[in-house]
Amino acid sequence: QVQLVESGGGLVQAGGSLRLSCAASGRTISSAGMGWFRQAPGKEREFVSAINWNGANTYYAHSVKGRFTVARDNIKNTVYLQMSSLKPEDTAVYYCAATTAFHDGSYKADDYDYWGQGTQVTVSS
């Protein structure tokens, strides 16, 4: 079992930055693909970013490409999402997820085995 805990969310003005962290415990995530998803009120959960098991490959939704950066530290068992140039439409609960079957990560939520509880990001205009 893997437990994932996100942190780093909060309230920020448009144009600002936040860094989310996702700390894993229970077992190592060093071989797992990791993903970030978000869900805004009244909307479906959507893919934000993914990173493969060793950090060599990263993937982004079109809406965040060039503004968000995903990274991981397998020694610390932690994944990060650096968010810059934030927009009000980035407001959502952000979730990290781990997939043991897809070492390269995936844009599909159903491919992930473990999920964190989420952290709220609110961007004011």
C-alpha positions in Angstrom: 0.0 0.0 0.0 1.1 3.5 -0.7 -0.2 6.5 1.1 0.1 9.9 -0.6 -0.2 13.2 1.1 -0.3 16.5 -0.8 0.8 19.8 0.6 1.6 23.3 -0.6 -1.8 24.5 -1.7 -3.3 27.8 -0.8 -4.6 31.2 -2.0 -2.5 33.1 -4.5 -3.1 36.1 -6.8 -3.2 35.6 -10.5 0.4 35.6 -11.9 1.7 34.1 -8.7 3.4 30.8 -8.0 2.9 27.7 -5.8 4.8 24.5 -5.3 2.8 21.4 -4.5 4.5 18.4 -2.9 3.3 14.8 -2.7 4.9 12.7 -0.1 4.6 9.0 -0.3 4.8 6.5 2.5 4.2 2.8 3.0 6.4 1.7 0.1 8.7 3.3 -2.3 7.4 5.0 -5.4 10.7 4.9 -7.2 9.3 2.6 -9.9 5.9 4.1 -10.1 4.6 6.5 -12.7 3.2 9.6 -10.9 0.5 12.0 -12.0 -1.2 15.2 -10.9 -4.8 15.8 -11.5 -7.2 18.5 -10.6 -10.9 19.0 -10.1 -12.7 22.3 -10.0 -16.2 22.6 -8.6 -18.8 21.2 -10.9 -16.3 19.8 -13.2 -14.7 16.4 -13.8 -11.3 15.5 -12.6 -8.8 16.4 -15.3 -5.2 15.4 -16.0 -2.5 18.0 -15.3 0.9 16.4 -15.5 2.7 13.1 -15.2 6.2 12.0 -14.7 7.8 8.6 -15.4 9.6 6.5 -12.8 13.0 8.1 -13.0 12.0 11.6 -13.9 13.3 11.5 -17.4 10.0 11.9 -19.1 7.3 14.5 -18.2 3.9 15.2 -19.7 1.6 18.1 -19.4 -2.0 19.1 -20.3 -2.1 21.7 -23.0 -3.6 24.2 -20.5 -0.6 24.1 -18.2 2.3 23.5 -20.5 5.0 26.1 -20.1 3.6 27.2 -16.8 3.8 24.0 -14.6 6.8 21.8 -14.0 6.7 18.3 -12.5 9.7 16.7 -10.8 10.4 13.9 -8.4 13.0 13.0 -5.8 13.0 9.2 -5.4 15.3 9.4 -2.4 12.8 11.5 -0.6 9.9 9.5 -2.1 8.3 12.8 -3.1 6.9 14.4 -6.2 6.5 18.1 -6.9 4.4 20.3 -9.1 5.8 23.8 -9.5 3.1 26.1 -10.7 3.8 29.5 -12.1 1.9 32.3 -13.9 -1.2 31.0 -12.2 -4.6 31.9 -13.6 -8.0 31.9 -11.9 -9.0 28.9 -14.1 -6.3 26.9 -12.3 -8.4 27.0 -9.1 -9.2 23.4 -8.1 -8.4 20.7 -5.7 -5.1 19.1 -6.9 -4.5 15.4 -6.4 -1.4 13.4 -6.9 -1.6 9.7 -7.9 0.7 6.7 -8.3 0.5 4.0 -10.9 2.4 0.7 -10.4 1.4 -0.6 -13.8 2.4 2.3 -16.0 6.0 3.2 -15.1 5.9 6.0 -17.7 2.9 7.6 -16.1 -0.5 8.1 -17.7 -3.0 10.8 -18.5 -5.9 8.5 -17.6 -7.1 8.7 -14.0 -8.3 5.0 -14.1 -4.7 3.9 -14.6 -3.7 5.0 -11.2 -3.8 2.8 -8.1 -3.2 5.2 -5.3 -4.5 8.8 -4.7 -3.8 11.5 -2.2 -6.6 13.4 -0.4 -6.0 16.6 -2.4 -4.9 20.1 -1.7 -6.9 23.2 -2.5 -5.4 25.8 -4.9 -7.3 29.1 -5.2 -6.1 31.7 -7.6 -7.7 35.1 -7.2 -8.1 37.6 -10.1 
